[in-house]
Amino acid sequence: MLFDIAIVGGGPVGSMIAKISSSRGYKTIVFEEHDEVGIPVRCAGLVSERVIKIHGEGIINKIKGADIVFPNGREIRIGGNRVHAYVINRRIFDKSMAEEAMANGAEYRLEKKVKRINFKNGIFSIEGEKARILIGADGPKSMVAKNFSMGKLQYINAIQGYGKYDMDEQYVKIFLGNDLAPKFFAWIIPAEKARIGLGTTEKNLKQHFKKFLKNIDARVDEITSGLIPIGLRKFVRKKVALAGDAAGQVKATSGGGLYTGLMAAKILANNIENLNNYEKEYMKSIGKELQRCLLLRKIFIKLSDNSLNKFASFVEKNVDLINKYGDIDYPSIVAKQLLKSPFSFQKRKSASSQKEN
């Protein structure tokens, strides 16, 4: 059989594309390397209401904000009375998305790790099947991207486990510090078992994780590790398209990529016969936010622990503003508002210069 669309990767992004394309009559096949969709889980599972509106399965907890712990131990709570995020069970979320795609007619090939793709006379040959359009939704180390020379990404090494931790179940904890989690952060997310993890650009990931667990006096099991992609690959090359982590469609500020990936899946599925429109439309919409996040990350990674501790006072003075404009999908919105704040660093620096003159 000749399929219209072959998708490498059966995660939520691949399944969303499969669901939409198959519902519109396209013969769609999905190749998933694991024997079950949704495992292993390499995600903190903290998502916005926008994600829940797209697919609402697997909700575990509602989150009203975050307790940010700075290098000197100072802790500041941001959030408020409204729900800012949801904790989801990714196994349930991913599996139910795949089931919806299959219900629409998409075919899944489990335990099919795609190792080679041939392209001849306008047709892709993949693991014994043929298709006229190829989509890579196969994660940060995308084989599709590599096979078709679609660019490289940088990565944050991430690790997470599950354990008991006494905390407010309506607030996540974020830990900052270059000694703790260099150039990223550590987290604790309340769920049935607390999800405890950290990310760093350094290679000694396990050592940092052991130190963090010791600092918070916690033990974990079911430890998994993975890569968070930073940057953007080329999304389209002729009849090949990338989406989700494979394309680097991840917020460089937080590592979150579910909403940005699902948005890509929708836009891609709507432009399946004109893939160049997909890349253009995506960059005009959420793609601009990803570029802003990359800029914010460049600023963040230059901050020393001393600078982060000073930043705590700035955050404390602007809590109300952060609570009002904070948005985990669009962090640049609150960043823009903070620059307008009477307590902003930029205005304080300007005022100091005027005094000197």
URBEL-V671010 format. One record per residue. N is the residue number from 1. RES is the residue in one small letter. SS is DSSP state (helix for helix, strand for strand, loop for the rest). OMEGA is omega in radians with two decimals (* if undefined). BURIAL is + if it has 9 or more other ideal C-beta (glycine too) atoms within 8 Angstrom, else -. Layout:
BEGIN
N,RES,SS,OMEGA,BURIAL
N,RES,SS,OMEGA,BURIAL
END
This chain:
BEGIN
1,m,loop,3.04,-
2,l,strand,3.09,-
3,f,strand,3.04,+
4,d,strand,-3.03,+
5,i,strand,3.00,+
6,a,strand,-3.12,+
7,i,strand,3.08,+
8,v,strand,-3.11,+
9,g,loop,-3.09,+
10,g,loop,3.04,+
11,g,loop,-3.08,+
12,p,helix,3.14,+
13,v,helix,3.10,+
14,g,helix,-3.13,+
15,s,helix,3.10,+
16,m,helix,3.09,+
17,i,helix,-3.14,+
18,a,helix,-3.14,+
19,k,helix,-3.09,+
20,i,helix,-3.08,+
21,s,helix,-3.13,+
22,s,helix,3.10,+
23,s,helix,3.13,-
24,r,loop,3.04,-
25,g,loop,3.10,-
26,y,loop,3.07,+
27,k,loop,-2.98,+
28,t,strand,3.08,+
29,i,strand,-3.13,+
30,v,strand,3.09,+
31,f,strand,-3.13,+
32,e,strand,-3.03,+
33,e,loop,-3.12,-
34,h,loop,-3.09,+
35,d,loop,3.11,-
36,e,loop,3.10,-
37,v,loop,3.08,+
38,g,loop,3.10,+
39,i,loop,-0.11,-
40,p,loop,3.13,-
41,v,loop,3.09,+
42,r,loop,-3.06,-
43,c,loop,3.11,-
44,a,loop,3.05,+
45,g,loop,3.09,+
46,l,strand,-3.02,+
47,v,strand,3.14,+
48,s,loop,3.08,+
49,e,helix,3.12,-
50,r,helix,3.10,-
51,v,helix,-3.13,+
52,i,helix,3.10,+
53,k,helix,3.08,-
54,i,helix,-3.14,-
55,h,loop,-2.96,+
56,g,loop,-3.12,-
57,e,loop,2.96,+
58,g,loop,3.13,+
59,i,strand,3.13,+
60,i,strand,-2.99,+
61,n,strand,3.07,+
62,k,strand,-3.05,+
63,i,strand,-3.14,+
64,k,loop,-3.13,+
65,g,strand,-3.09,+
66,a,strand,2.97,+
67,d,strand,-3.11,+
68,i,strand,-3.13,+
69,v,strand,-3.10,+
70,f,loop,-3.05,+
71,p,loop,-3.12,+
72,n,loop,3.11,-
73,g,loop,3.12,-
74,r,loop,-3.06,-
75,e,strand,-3.12,-
76,i,strand,3.14,+
77,r,strand,3.00,+
78,i,strand,-3.10,+
79,g,strand,-3.12,+
80,g,loop,-3.10,-
81,n,loop,-3.11,-
82,r,loop,3.11,-
83,v,loop,-3.14,-
84,h,loop,-3.08,+
85,a,strand,3.13,+
86,y,strand,3.00,+
87,v,strand,-3.11,+
88,i,strand,2.99,+
89,n,loop,-3.04,+
90,r,helix,3.11,+
91,r,helix,3.12,+
92,i,helix,-3.11,+
93,f,helix,-3.09,+
94,d,helix,-3.08,+
95,k,helix,-3.13,+
96,s,helix,3.08,+
97,m,helix,3.11,+
98,a,helix,3.12,+
99,e,helix,3.10,-
100,e,helix,3.11,+
101,a,helix,3.12,+
102,m,helix,3.10,+
103,a,helix,3.11,-
104,n,loop,3.07,+
105,g,loop,3.12,+
106,a,loop,3.10,+
107,e,strand,3.14,+
108,y,strand,3.02,+
109,r,strand,-3.14,+
110,l,strand,-3.08,+
111,e,loop,3.12,-
112,k,loop,3.08,+
113,k,loop,-3.09,-
114,v,loop,-3.11,+
115,k,loop,-3.08,-
116,r,loop,3.09,-
117,i,strand,3.08,+
118,n,strand,3.11,-
119,f,strand,-3.10,-
120,k,strand,3.12,-
121,n,loop,3.07,-
122,g,loop,-3.09,-
123,i,strand,3.08,+
124,f,strand,3.04,+
125,s,strand,-3.04,+
126,i,strand,3.05,+
127,e,loop,3.08,-
128,g,loop,3.12,-
129,e,strand,-3.14,+
130,k,strand,3.14,+
131,a,strand,-3.12,+
132,r,strand,3.08,+
133,i,strand,-3.12,+
134,l,strand,3.11,+
135,i,strand,3.09,+
136,g,strand,3.03,+
137,a,loop,-2.93,+
138,d,loop,2.92,+
139,g,loop,-3.03,+
140,p,loop,-3.13,+
141,k,loop,-3.05,-
142,s,loop,3.06,+
143,m,helix,3.12,+
144,v,helix,3.13,+
145,a,helix,-3.14,+
146,k,helix,-3.08,+
147,n,helix,-3.08,-
148,f,loop,3.02,-
149,s,loop,-3.06,-
150,m,loop,3.03,+
151,g,loop,-3.12,-
152,k,loop,3.12,-
153,l,loop,2.92,+
154,q,strand,-3.05,-
155,y,strand,2.93,+
156,i,strand,3.08,+
157,n,strand,-3.09,+
158,a,strand,3.13,+
159,i,strand,-3.12,+
160,q,strand,3.05,+
161,g,strand,-3.10,+
162,y,strand,-3.14,+
163,g,strand,3.12,+
164,k,loop,3.09,-
165,y,loop,-3.11,+
166,d,loop,-3.09,-
167,m,loop,3.05,+
168,d,loop,-3.04,-
169,e,loop,-3.14,-
170,q,loop,-3.11,+
171,y,strand,3.00,+
172,v,strand,3.05,+
173,k,strand,3.10,+
174,i,strand,-3.10,+
175,f,strand,3.13,+
176,l,loop,3.08,+
177,g,loop,-3.12,+
178,n,loop,3.07,+
179,d,loop,-3.08,-
180,l,loop,-3.09,+
181,a,loop,-3.05,+
182,p,loop,3.06,+
183,k,loop,2.98,+
184,f,loop,-3.13,+
185,f,loop,3.05,+
186,a,strand,-3.06,+
187,w,strand,2.94,+
188,i,strand,-3.10,+
189,i,strand,-3.12,+
190,p,loop,3.07,+
191,a,loop,3.08,+
192,e,loop,2.90,-
193,k,loop,3.13,-
194,a,strand,3.07,+
195,r,strand,-3.02,+
196,i,strand,-3.10,+
197,g,strand,3.06,+
198,l,strand,3.07,+
199,g,strand,3.11,+
200,t,strand,3.05,+
201,t,loop,3.14,+
202,e,loop,-3.05,+
203,k,loop,-3.09,-
204,n,loop,-3.04,-
205,l,helix,-3.08,+
206,k,helix,3.11,-
207,q,helix,3.09,-
208,h,helix,-3.11,+
209,f,helix,3.11,+
210,k,helix,3.13,-
211,k,helix,3.13,+
212,f,helix,3.13,+
213,l,helix,3.11,+
214,k,helix,-3.12,-
215,n,helix,-3.11,-
216,i,helix,3.12,+
217,d,loop,-3.12,-
218,a,loop,3.03,+
219,r,loop,-3.11,-
220,v,loop,2.99,+
221,d,strand,-3.11,-
222,e,strand,-3.10,-
223,i,strand,3.05,-
224,t,strand,3.09,+
225,s,strand,-3.12,+
226,g,strand,-3.11,-
227,l,strand,3.01,+
228,i,strand,-3.11,+
229,p,strand,3.09,+
230,i,strand,-3.10,+
231,g,loop,-3.14,+
232,l,loop,3.02,+
233,r,loop,2.96,+
234,k,loop,-3.03,-
235,f,loop,-2.96,+
236,v,strand,2.97,+
237,r,strand,-3.09,-
238,k,loop,-3.07,-
239,k,loop,3.12,-
240,v,strand,3.09,+
241,a,strand,3.06,+
242,l,strand,3.09,+
243,a,loop,3.11,+
244,g,helix,-3.12,+
245,d,helix,-3.14,+
246,a,helix,3.13,+
247,a,helix,-3.07,+
248,g,loop,-3.10,+
249,q,loop,-3.05,+
250,v,loop,3.11,+
251,k,loop,-3.11,+
252,a,loop,3.14,+
253,t,loop,-3.03,-
254,s,loop,-3.06,-
255,g,loop,3.14,+
256,g,loop,-3.11,+
257,g,loop,-3.07,+
258,l,helix,3.13,+
259,y,helix,-3.12,+
260,t,helix,3.09,+
261,g,helix,3.13,+
262,l,helix,3.04,+
263,m,helix,3.09,+
264,a,helix,-3.14,+
265,a,helix,3.14,+
266,k,helix,-3.11,+
267,i,helix,3.12,+
268,l,helix,-3.13,+
269,a,helix,3.13,+
270,n,helix,-3.11,-
271,n,loop,-3.01,+
272,i,loop,3.14,+
273,e,loop,3.08,-
274,n,loop,-3.00,-
275,l,helix,3.13,+
276,n,helix,3.08,-
277,n,helix,3.13,-
278,y,helix,-3.11,+
279,e,helix,-3.13,+
280,k,helix,-3.12,-
281,e,helix,-3.12,+
282,y,helix,-3.11,+
283,m,helix,3.09,-
284,k,helix,-3.09,-
285,s,loop,-3.05,+
286,i,helix,3.13,+
287,g,helix,3.09,+
288,k,helix,3.13,+
289,e,helix,3.11,+
290,l,helix,3.08,+
291,q,helix,3.09,+
292,r,helix,3.11,+
293,c,helix,3.09,+
294,l,helix,3.10,+
295,l,helix,3.12,-
296,l,helix,3.12,+
297,r,helix,3.12,+
298,k,helix,3.10,-
299,i,helix,-3.07,-
300,f,helix,-3.03,+
301,i,loop,3.11,-
302,k,loop,-3.08,-
303,l,loop,3.05,-
304,s,loop,3.09,-
305,d,helix,3.10,+
306,n,helix,3.10,-
307,s,helix,3.11,-
308,l,helix,3.11,+
309,n,helix,3.07,+
310,k,helix,3.13,-
311,f,helix,3.13,+
312,a,helix,3.12,+
313,s,helix,3.09,-
314,f,helix,3.12,+
315,v,helix,-3.11,+
316,e,helix,3.14,-
317,k,helix,-3.07,-
318,n,loop,-3.10,+
319,v,helix,-3.12,+
320,d,helix,3.13,-
321,l,helix,3.11,+
322,i,helix,3.13,+
323,n,helix,-3.10,+
324,k,helix,-3.01,-
325,y,helix,-3.11,+
326,g,loop,-3.10,+
327,d,loop,-3.04,+
328,i,loop,3.09,+
329,d,loop,-3.09,+
330,y,loop,-3.10,-
331,p,helix,-3.12,+
332,s,helix,3.13,+
333,i,helix,3.14,+
334,v,helix,3.10,+
335,a,helix,3.12,+
336,k,helix,3.14,-
337,q,helix,3.14,+
338,l,helix,3.10,+
339,l,helix,3.12,-
340,k,helix,-3.07,-
341,s,loop,3.08,+
342,p,loop,3.14,-
343,f,loop,-3.06,-
344,s,loop,3.11,+
345,f,helix,-3.08,-
346,q,helix,-3.12,-
347,k,helix,3.11,+
348,r,helix,3.13,+
349,k,helix,3.13,-
350,s,helix,-3.13,-
351,a,helix,3.13,-
352,s,helix,-3.14,-
353,s,helix,3.14,-
354,q,helix,3.13,-
355,k,helix,-3.13,-
356,e,helix,3.14,-
357,n,loop,*,-
END
